[in-house]
């Protein structure tokens, strides 16, 4: 087993298991995403043919921990942290191996973006996928501008982004956001990764390049726009209210300013 910060990598039978260790919610920052990208690159160098992306704890990934910051601290992130975060996120889309995300619990906000950076998502019936950005008074990020419509279709993607509401695992599977449902998401993800790994590795990589085409470039460009919009909204009263309401577990009262 190899360790990259709070991320571990273990390769066996051509399958790389890349696991995030920030339980229970696995909030991310630029450092964690950089560790993930490093693990993806190492997996390719170690002879893996497919990656299982998983995490320790209750939730797959609850995105960025806005509730733990003051509004001023969130502004500090906008001064460089998010640029660095998205630079590292772009590396995930550039990695050469197919990725199967095992989504237990919740994939929220940027955590949904992380799940959508994978080629496939395996979820449990009780898993929840949530694009909660608008309910924070914030623009979405992590390349969801590109990935979510490609997975769900334009109208369903708009519905999730505009409302900020979530999809339970069964509904996510019905709409195509989850590719498979399994009571044990890791076992389900491993099973799918094993089927990929059993195929011709040169052919799989070639097919993946063709099918994903310029996804990495388009996502990188989208994240530049997303970051610019986020920086505008971080400074608003609505964002402060959204963060406060989330911390207080209540419905936000947005003023449009």
Residue, then its C-alpha position, 0 to 999 in steps of 0.5 A: x500500500x502506498x500513501x499520498x497524504x490522506x489518500x491510500x493506493x493499493x493495486x491488486x489483480x490490475x485494480x487500483x483501490x484509491x481511498x480517501x481518509x477524512x472521515x466521517x464526511x471526507x471534506x476536500x481541499x486542494x491538498x486532498x485533490x492533489x493527493x488523489x491525482x498523485x494516486x491516480x498517476x501512480x496507479x497507472x504506473x503500477x500496472x493498474x487497468x482500472x481504479x476504484x475510488x472510495x472513501x472511509x466514513x459515513x459519506x463519500x464526500x461532502x464537498x468543501x467544509x464551508x460550515x467550518x469557516x467564517x465568511x472572511x475565511x471563505x473569502x481567503x480561499x477565493x484568493x488562491x485556494x480554489x484556483x489551486x483546487x481546480x488545477x489539481x481537479x483538472x489532473x483527475x480528468x487527465x488521468x489515463x485509467x477508467x475510474x469507478x466511484x463507490x458512493x456511500x452516504x452522500x456526495x454533496x456539492x464538490x463531492x458530487x463533482x468528484x463523483x462525476x469526474x469518474x467514468x462510473x458511479x456505484x451507489x446504494x439505494x440510500x445514497x444521496x447525490x446533491x448539487x447544493x450550491x444554489x442553496x448556499x447562494x453559490x455557483x456550482x464548481x468542479x466541472x459540473x457545467x460539463x459533466x452533469x449535463x453529459x451524464x443526466x441530460x440538460x434538463x435534469x442537470x438544470x433541475x438539480x443545479x437550479x433547485x439545489x435538491x438531491x437525488x436518492x440512490x434509486x432515483x439517481x440510478x433511474x436517471x443515469x447518475x448512478x450506473x449501478x445500485x449495490x448494497x455494498x458499494x465497494x463490492x459493486x465498484x470492484x466488480x465493475x472495475x474487474x470487468x473493465x480490467x479483464x478487457x484488453x488494456x490497450x483497447x480500453x485506454x484507446x476507447x476511453x480517449x476516443x469517447x472522452x475526447x476533449x473532456x479534460x480540456x472542456x472541464x478545465x475551461x469550465x472550472x475557470x468560469x465556475x471559479x470566477x462566478x464563485x469569487x463574485x458570489x463569495x462576497x455576497x450577503x446571500x452566500x453568508x446567509x446560505x452558509x449560516x443557514x446550513x450550519x444552523x440546519x434551517x431554510x435560508x432566507x435569501x435577500x438577493x444581494 
